[in-house]
Amino acid sequence: MTTSALTRARTRLSSALLVAVGLAAGFGVAQGTGIRALGGAVFAGAGVAAGYLWVQRRGWAVALGLGALYVGAFVLAHVLALGVGMAAWLAVGLVTLAAAGLTYAVADRPRPRGLIR
């Protein structure tokens, strides 16, 4: 492996981490500051950054699907907290784990090099 390949492999940003930051930190910022728009800006910024990575790594179809998952997780957290009565942080934690895990499986997990499809 060349030095540039090793550097690239170590510095590869995880889109699943961006999803987790967007959902959990976005909620935390909104709740901590009392400014919902600020939390929304964190959510949107992380989503745009993750979307850029998805398009680059897996193409538009996967990016649109993961984008729908990301927004769906945001909506589901609200439904669980407001509609079902679940504790807000628990709802956010559950959807964050699910969305970040699925994102990792689809977009971030290294693919085997030997298989040709």
Residue pairs with C-beta under 8 A, 6 or more apart in sequence:
1 9
13 53
14 104
14 108
15 50
15 53
15 54
15 57
15 66
15 103
15 107
15 108
16 100
16 101
16 103
16 104
16 107
16 108
17 100
18 46
18 47
18 49
18 50
18 53
19 46
19 47
19 50
19 70
19 73
19 96
19 99
19 100
19 103
20 96
20 99
20 100
21 42
21 46
22 42
22 43
22 44
22 45
22 46
22 47
22 50
22 70
23 43
23 70
23 73
23 74
23 77
23 92
23 95
23 96
23 99
23 100
24 92
24 93
24 96
25 42
25 46
26 39
26 40
26 42
26 43
26 46
27 39
27 77
27 88
27 89
27 92
28 39
29 35
29 38
29 39
29 42
30 36
30 38
30 39
30 40
30 42
31 39
31 88
33 39
43 74
47 67
47 70
47 71
50 66
50 70
50 103
51 63
51 66
51 67
53 107
54 62
54 63
54 66
54 67
54 107
55 63
57 107
58 106
58 107
62 106
62 107
65 106
66 102
66 103
66 106
66 107
69 99
69 102
69 103
70 99
70 103
73 95
73 96
73 98
73 99
74 95
76 91
76 95
77 88
77 91
77 92
77 94
77 95
78 91
80 86
80 90
80 91
80 94
80 95
81 87
81 88
81 91
81 92
84 91
